[in-house]
Amino acid sequence: MEPLAVSEGQHLLVVDDSAAAGIAANSIDAAKKANAQVTVWKASDLAANGDKAQFKGTFDAAIAVGLGDADDAYFQIYETLKPNASATIVQKVSNPSEKDGIVSAVLLGTFTVDDSATKITDSLLIVSAAKKTWSEQPAVLSKASGTAKGKRALYAALANDVGGDADDLVDEDALLGEAPAAPKPAGCAPAAPGTRKRACKNCTCGSFLLNTVVHAWFEIGSRL
């Protein structure tokens, strides 16, 4: 497996829960040669530390080996990474059909996946993933509801909608149609022939006051 590129001063997280030792060794060696910091965890270490505030947004890159389809583990790795950090997921597979399950688990972990760089080589499935910044995601994400896994599935689905509108089956804007015009407030009704102008409800133009004064003068005049 090609070593994950890490630069001097960066921090690489390696989560290795594989029985086959040495899969991530070349990446660890390359990181150390580049004077990068390396943290190596087992899955149990990830479970114990992944949710701690001190590790949120800590690492610049990650390699996860042997985690299978544990989407919760991938989500914990996601949380420990800085925005736009890359992650390489490595899993030994005996059948190519296992690929879809692993990739789905990575997506549920909220990662975006580069399909073109995801491959199986010598019975090793290598998934190329990345952490997108939330500023790149639609505002609807903040309205997601349901379980944590359901939210992550929504995030992943939206983040991986790389086709944009090109592959939409339905035009959402067409479904919405034109927004109804706001009703115009009723103005004071014009006077009918032979009558005084009628004031509207909640009159603000002065017609109501004028009509009241005129009516009062007529009442006074009729009593004189």
N, C-alpha and C positions, 0 to 999 in steps of 0.2 A: 504494500500500500504506500502511495506517495505521502511524504510527510506533510502535515498541515503547516502552512506558512505562518510563522509568528515572528514579529520584529522585536528588536531590542527594546526592553522596557515594558513589553506587553506581558500579559498573564494568561497562561494556558491552563485550562481545566481538563483533566483526564479522568473519566469515570470508566473504570475497567472492571467488569464483572464476568470476564470470560475465562473459561478453563484453559484456553489456548493462550499462553503467555507470549508477550512480545509483539502483539499486533500493533500496539501504539508506540512501541519502543523507538522506531525511527523518528516519529514526530517529537517525542520527548527529547531525544538526542539533538535533533535539529533546533529545538527551542532553546535548549541549554547552550548550544554553540552560538546562538544569536543573542545570548545574555538576556533571555526572557525568563520570567518566573514560571515555574511549573508546580501545580497542585494535583496530586493523584489521590482519587477517592475510589473506594468500593461502592457498590450500590447501597450498602448499609450506611456508609458515611454521607452519601447524598441524601438519604432519607432523614438522617439526623441533622444535617446542616443546610439543606436546600431551601428551607423555609425561613431561615434566620435572617434578620434584617441586615446583619453585618456582611452577608454574602450577596445581597441584592445588587445587581448591576456591577459585579466585581470583575468578571473575566472578559478578556478580549476574544477568546476563541475556546472551543471545546471539542473534545473527542469522546464519544460514548461507545463503549465496546461491550457487547453481550447483554444488553438490556432487553432484548426481545421486543415485545409489543407493549411494554409498560409505559403507557402514555403519561401517567402521573410522574414518572421519573423524568421523561423528556420535558414536561412542563416545569419541573423543579430546575432542570438545567437551564431552560429558557429564562427563568427568573434570575438566575445568577449571572447571566450574560449582559454585557453592555449593548446599547442599541446598535443595530447593524452588524453585530458580531456573527461570525460564521461558526457552524457546527458540523462535524462529520460523524455520522452514525454508522457503526460497523457491526454487522451481525453475521455469524456463520450460518449458512442455510444449506439444507440438503435438497431443496426443490425450488426452482424459480418462482413457483406459485406463492411462496412465503413472502415474496417482495411486497405485495399489496398490503398485507396485514401490518408489516413493519412501517411502511410509508404512511399508512393511515394513522398509526400510533404517533408517529412524529408530527403529523399535521394536527392531531388532537392535542399535542404538546404545545401548540400555537406557533410552531415554526412554519416558515415557507420552505418549499422544497424545489430545488432545481432538477427537474426531470432529466434534462440533457446530461447532467453530470452524475446522475444516479445509475449505478450499474452493478452487475454481479461479476466478480473476477475471482477465479480459483475458489469457488464456493463461499466467497465473502461478498455480502451485500454491502455496498458503500452508498450511503444516502448523503447527498450534499444539501445542507439546510442553512437557514439564516434567520436572524431575529430582526424583524421589521420594527421600525419605530412607530408608535401609535399615531404620531402626527401624519403618517402616510395612510392611515386607515380612515374609512368613512365615519362620519359622526354617529351613524346608527349603532356603532359598537357600544357606545355608552348606554344604549337602551336595551342591551341584551339581557335576557332574564332566564331563569331556570337554574339548573345545577351548574357547578363549576365546569364539569366536563361539557355540558351543553354550550356554555359560553365559549369555551375554548374551541369547540367544533365550529361555532359561528365565526369566531375570529379567524380561524384557519381557512374556512370556506371563502370568506371575503378577501383575506390576504392573498389567497392563491387563485383569485379570479383574474388570471393574467390576460385573459382574452378581452377584458373590458366589456364593452357593449356588443362586440362583434359576434359573440356566440349566444347572446340572449335570445330565448325563444319568444319572449313577449316584451314589447316596448312599454316599460312601466309608465313613462310619461303619457303615452297614448291612452293607457287605462285611466289615468287621472282626469284627462280631458281638460277643458278650459275652466279656470276658477270662476265661480259665479260672481257676477258683478254685485258689489255692495249696494244695498237698497239706498236710494237717495231719500234724505229726510223730506217729509212733506212740507211744502211751504204754505203760507197763508193762502187760502182759496180766494180766487178773484171774485169780485162782486158780481152777482147776477144782475141783469137789467132791473132797475127799480128797487134794488136792495143795497144795504151797506156791505162793505167787504167783511167776510167772516174770518175771525182769528182762528188760527190752528191751535191744537193742544200744545201746551208748553211754549206759547208764543214768545219770541224774543225780539220781534221787529217793532213792537209798540202798538200793533193793531188792537190787541186785547185791551190795553189801557185806554186807547183812543175810543174804542167802542163803548167801554164802560163809562167814560166821561160824557160822551155824547148822549148815551141812553139816560144817564142821570139828569142831564140838562132837559131832555125831553120830558122826563117824569116831573121835574120841578115846574117846567113851563105849563104842563097840563093841569097842574093844581092851582095855578094862579088865576 
